Amino acid sequence: FGFNEVGSIRKSNGKVTCCHFSSDGKLLASAGHDKKAVLWNMETLETECTPEEHTHIITDIRFRPNSTQLATSSFDTTVRVWDAAQVYPLAPLFLHLCVILSYGPLSPVSFVGGCSNVRFQPRIGQFLAAAAETVVSIVDVETDRRTQLLQGHNTEVHSICWDTNGDFLASVSQDSVRVWSLASGECIHELNSSGNKFHSCVFHPSFPALLVVSGYQ
């Protein structure tokens, strides 16, 4: 097993805080302090930026499974959904605004204190989970409406992840991890960190009952 850098490409003048591959691996999206999402064609390494930008740092970026749609979250308190369209090799990549998640017409989903994490539900990706402060919102991206508000953490949620089937969502704060049922919106499991300072989580792809939680040390 080897671990070596195979290349390095500079596109941003600011810090890059997040990146994510599309399901087919042909596109890579990155974002950060520049407030714009950058889309990379992994075959040509050509890039394109979103035509509009957040007003503050982008904290996370994620592709919808098996789709050209991607979501960005930001400290500007909004979550935006974009659509990346590739017409390769006839034309370069381009990116255009698809829809802004909203409670009502033309009103972006807003989170007090900013949004830190976005995760599309696996497989279909109909639902988008967004963590902000101590709560997690579940938004139906087909109807642009929030369907659930998961509340229970006492401190800021640092990380969220779906199980492989998209039936359960785990959320991690410094002092606890909670597992939520999408069907009921209820917390079905809770584990106290006992001073270990939890930070991130991931479900095992082959063993859905196994949740790995990391701490600062």
N, C-alpha and C positions, 0 to 999 in steps of 0.2 A: 504494500500500500504506500503510495506516494502522495505528497501534497505540495504542489509547486504552482507558483503564479504563471499563467500562460499568456497573460496580456493585461494591459492597463490603458484605459482610454479616458481622457479628461474632457468632460462636456460642461461641467458646472464650475462656477467660481466660488460657490458656497458649499457648505457641508451637505453631503448626501445622507439622508437619515433612513431611507427605506428603498427597497427594490423588490420586484416580483416578476416571475416568468408567466406568460400565458400557458394554457394547458398543453398546447402543441410545441412549446419551447421556441417558437419562431419570433416572439416579441418579448422584450424586456422593458419594463417600466421602472423608472427611478424618479425620486423626488426628494425635496429637503428644504434647505434654507432659501433657495431661489424662488420658492413659492409656486413653481410651475412643475408639471409632470413632463418628463422626457421619455419618449418612446424610441426604443432601439430595435432596428431590424437586425437580427442575429446572423443573417446570411451576408448582408452587405455592410453592416455596422453604420448605416445611415441613421440619422436621428431626426426627430421632429418634436416640437414642444406644443403643449396645449395653447390654444389661441387666447384663453383667458387664464387668470391666475388667482390663487387665493390671496388674501390680504395679509396672511401671516404664514409662518413655517408650516410646511406639510409634514405631518407626523407619521402617516402610513399610506401605502398604496397597494391595491390588490386587484387582480384580474378576476372577473366572474368565470367560474368553471366552463370550459368549452365555449368560450365567447370572446368577442373583442371588446366587450364592455369592461371598464375598470373603475374602481372607486378610490377617492382620495379623502383623507381626513386632515383637519388642520386646527392649529391653535386659534384660528379666526372664528371658531365655534360652528363651522359648517362641515357637512359631508357632501361631496359632489360625485355624480356618476357620469363618466365620459364614455365615448365609443371610439375605439381605434379601428380604422379600416385600412387594410393593406391591399394594394393593387399591384403586387410584384409579379413579373419584372417590368410591367408596362408603365408604371409610375411610382414615384417614391411614396413612403408612408405618409399618411396625414392623420390628424387627430381633430375631432370636432366635438363640441359640447353636445351631449345626448339629452340629458335631463338633470335637473337639480332636484334632489329629494326634497319633498315639501309636505307640510301639514295642509296647506291650501294652495290655491293657484299662485304661481310665481313666488312662493315663499320658501326659501331654503330651510332644511332641517337645521335647527340651531341648538347648540348645547352650551350651557353656562360653564365657563372655564375652559372651553376648548375640547376637541375630540382627539383621543390618543390612538385608538385602534379601530380598524374596519376589517371584517372577515365575511366573505360570501359563504352562504350555506353550500356544502359540497354537492357535486353532481349537477344539479339544475341551477342552483344559485338564485332561486326566487327570493330568498330572504337575505338581508344584509344586517349583520350585527355591528353596532357601533358603540364603543365604550367612551364615556365622558364622565370625569369626576368619579362618583361612587355608583353610577348606574350604567346599565347596558340597554340600548334601544334595539328592538328588532323591527326592521322596515321591509315591507313588501315592495321590491323594486319594480314590479309590474304595475302596481297601482299608485306608487309613490306615497304610501301612507304608513305611519308607524302602527304596528299591530300589537306590540307588547313593550312594557317598560319593566325591566328586571331590577329590582331594588333590594338591598340587604347588606351590601358592603358598608363598612364603617370608614374605610379609607379608600383612596384613589385606586381604581382598577387599572392595573398595569398591562394586562394581557388577556386575550380571549381566544378561544379555539373551538371549532366544531368537531364532533365525532365523525367518523367516516360516512355514516348514513345521513348526517344532518338532523338527527333526532334530538341530540343533546348539545348544549353549549356549556363550556367551562369558562369561568372568569376568575382571575387571580388579582388579589390585592396583597399588600405587604403582610397583612395579618391572617388572611384566609384564602381558601379556594372554594368556589361554589360550582356545583353542576346543576344546570337548569334543564327542565323538560320543555321542548318547543311546543308540544301539544297542550300542556296545561299552563305554561308560564311560571311554574312553581319551582323552587329550589328543592331538589331531591337528595342532594348530598352536600355536606359542608365539612371542611377540614381546617382546623386552626393551625397556624404556622408554628405556634409554641416558641416564638422568638426567632425563628429561622429566616424571617423576611423573604417571603415568597416574591417571585418576580415574573416568571413566564410559565407557559404550559403548552403541552401538545398531546393529543391522543395518538396512540400507536395505530398505524394504518392497517395492520392485520389483526390486532387484538383490541377491539373497540372498548373492552372493559378496562384497558390499561391506560391510565392518564399519568404522564410524567410532568412533574412540577419542579422548577428550578428555583434556587434562592441566590442571594447575593454572594454567598461564599460556598 
